[in-house]
Structures are given as C-alpha cells and as structure tokens.
Amino acid sequence: MQINVLTPGFTTSNGSAFLFPFVVHEHALRDVGVEVQFVNRNDPTLVECDILAIDSKEFRLDWAVDETRTLELISDWRENVPQVVWFDTTDSTGTLQSAVFAVVDRYLKSQILSDKSNYSRRVYGGRIYSEYYHDTQGIDDSGTEAVDEPITRDDIEKVGVSWNSGLADYSTYGPWRIGLYERLGWKWLLRHPGVLREAVTDRSNDLAARFGATYSRATVRRQRELIREKLSSRLDTKKINRRGYMLELKNSKVILSPFGWGEITLKDFEVFLTGGMLLKPSLDHMLTWPDFYEKDKTYLAHDWDLSDLEDCIDWAVAHDAERREIATEGQRRYIEFTSGPNAGERFASHVLKVMSS
C-alpha cells in the first residue's frame, strides 16, 4: 500500500505530531506493506498512490481565500486515486471542517466526540466545553455560534479517529530537535524519548500548573481564568523557561493540565514522561488513540465547573500510594505507545485499520 501524505511539513505542533510516527516507525510500516511518502502540491507523483492522505494544515490558509477552488483541487485528485483521506489535525473534538466531506472518502481526526451525533448540530463556539461555559455561565464569544456548519448524519459515517498529538518528542529538547529536523531532514533527530523520571520517585512539590490564559475566545479561556482565580493563593501559574518548567514537573506530585484550544495539551505528555500525576477536566466526552486518558487509571478527573478541583488536589496529595499508582499507569501506557518495544507494530496496525475502515 502506497500512502502519499500531502503536508506542509513539521511547521506546527499538531502537524509535527501527525507526521512524527510516520518517520520514526518507517520500518514497522514497511513490515506490514505500507510505504509512506511526504509530498507537496507540485509533486508529479502526488496521485501515484493507493491513498492520498491530506494533512489539514496544508489548506489552513486556503479556505478563506477561495474555498471553491480548494474543493475543486481536492476533487480532481480524488478522481485519480482510489481513496482520499482527510486528516484533521486541529486541536479539539470540536466541529469539523464540514465543507471537505463532499470531496473525501474518510475524515480522520486526532480526537473526536464519543457521541458523534453532536456533529450534526450547531455547537456554540465549535467546542463542547465552549458551549458548556456559554450555557452555564453566560460566557459569550461575541455572537459566534460555531466555526463550521454541522455535517449530515450520512457524513458522520466517514468520521474516525487517527492518532493524537502524543506521538512526538516532548522531552526537554524535543521541540528543538523537531525544528532542526524540519530544516535539515536528518531522521536520527526524531525519536520517542524514554522516561525522564520514574513515577514512583519522591517529590517535594505538591502541585504544579503553568499555563497561559490569553485565548481570543472568552469561552476557551474561561476555564483557565477560573482555575487561576481559585488557586491563586496556592501556587504561581505563570509560565517559566522550558528547562525550569521541566525540572518543576519532575519534582511535582500533581500537575494540573486544563483545556486550551483543545482538550488535549502537550503538557499531558510532558507529565507522563516526568512521572507526576495528571489532573485534568473530565474527558468522558472524548475518544482518541492511543487511549492515554482513562479516568482514575491514567489521570484524575475534576468537574468542568471546578467545584471539586481543590478536593481532587488535596486527595491526591494526601493519598500517596493511590496517586503514584495513577501516575505509574499513565507513564506506563504512554511509553507503551511511544518508545516501547512494540510501539512501531502498534502504530502500523492502527494505520492499516483506519485506512481500510
């Protein structure tokens, strides 16, 4: 099976995480009969493949300029390849890029709503949690109801899960190595890191929560604003340099990782690597792969209204054995799908599954 991946390259965090396992697990993919080639729009071999996989970042600037021309271009390619698969590498489970459904065979997203019927209705702000803060607290995004139109119930059948942004390098110098790879193309620069600190180690800092809260949409930043207010007397949430930040994670028992533009944030994976216990808003509404998020198994969940946030923190700090058990399982599962001995086989098997569904 020849898969051509149309992509702008390692230019964004999500885009890099989408491409990263293709490079790292090249041999495992080849072992199951999958050859992958990254292409651009001008590549003469673009449609010489069994599957044309399109990274949504390729067209991130095109929709506003000429949506009709963009759809025509994809439609032309579809006439010349057996299958076109759209990979939505945006952050959240939120509304889909509905216009593209008419010209693709499959629509795969890093994380999706467990109740896919929600994609057939208007969701305020394009995110389930934006709608939640709008409905429960009256937070308004200047009249914005949703980013895209809902899709039809028939199109919902095209929606599936690709892989989340966890499959990249989130070690201290990982982002630097990925940036260097984008410029130089040296494959040895890309590798999944091993454990940076074991989850069972003693830690002197009870809680860490470094994050920004400057999102342009009020419903997106609301959760982070509320957390800052609630925890202002307990810790400093301001960002620090990366080296200091990673050292803090290694020495912290509980790390709070709120939603941002999406439910999943890169901090989640940094926490798994450094061995603290991940504390997040409940993710019961979300499906993703790999399934790093199992409530009370790999992370501790708090309610979206934050009513139990401090109780969750206090419980985790007081219950050392239970906290370490959650942190250990989160770390174990993350390593299993990244630098573990069978990680390549697992990824290759998943690629075959989602491409043939």
Sequence and secondary structure as in RCSB ss.txt:
>XXXX:A:sequence
MQINVLTPGFTTSNGSAFLFPFVVHEHALRDVGVEVQFVNRNDPTLVECDILAIDSKEFRLDWAVDETRTLELIS
DWRENVPQVVWFDTTDSTGTLQSAVFAVVDRYLKSQILSDKSNYSRRVYGGRIYSEYYHDTQGIDDSGTEAVDEP
ITRDDIEKVGVSWNSGLADYSTYGPWRIGLYERLGWKWLLRHPGVLREAVTDRSNDLAARFGATYSRATVRRQRE
LIREKLSSRLDTKKINRRGYMLELKNSKVILSPFGWGEITLKDFEVFLTGGMLLKPSLDHMLTWPDFYEKDKTYL
AHDWDLSDLEDCIDWAVAHDAERREIATEGQRRYIEFTSGPNAGERFASHVLKVMSS
>XXXX:A:secstr
 EEEEE   S SHHHHHHHHHHHHTHHHHHHTT EEEEE TT TTTT SSEEEEEGGGGTTTHHHHHHHHHHHHH
HHHTTSSEEEEEE  SSS    GGGGGG SEEEESEEESSGGGGGS  GGGSHHHHHHHHHH    TT   SS  
  HHHHTTEEE   TTSS  STTHHHHHHHHHHH  GGG      SS TTS  SEEEE       SSHHHHHHHH
HHHHHHTTT       HHHHHHHHHTEEEEE   SSSS  HHHHHHHHHT EEEEE  TTEEESS    BTTTBE
EE TT TTHHHHHHHHHH HHHHHHHHHHHHHHHHHHTTSTTHHHHHHHHHHHHHH 
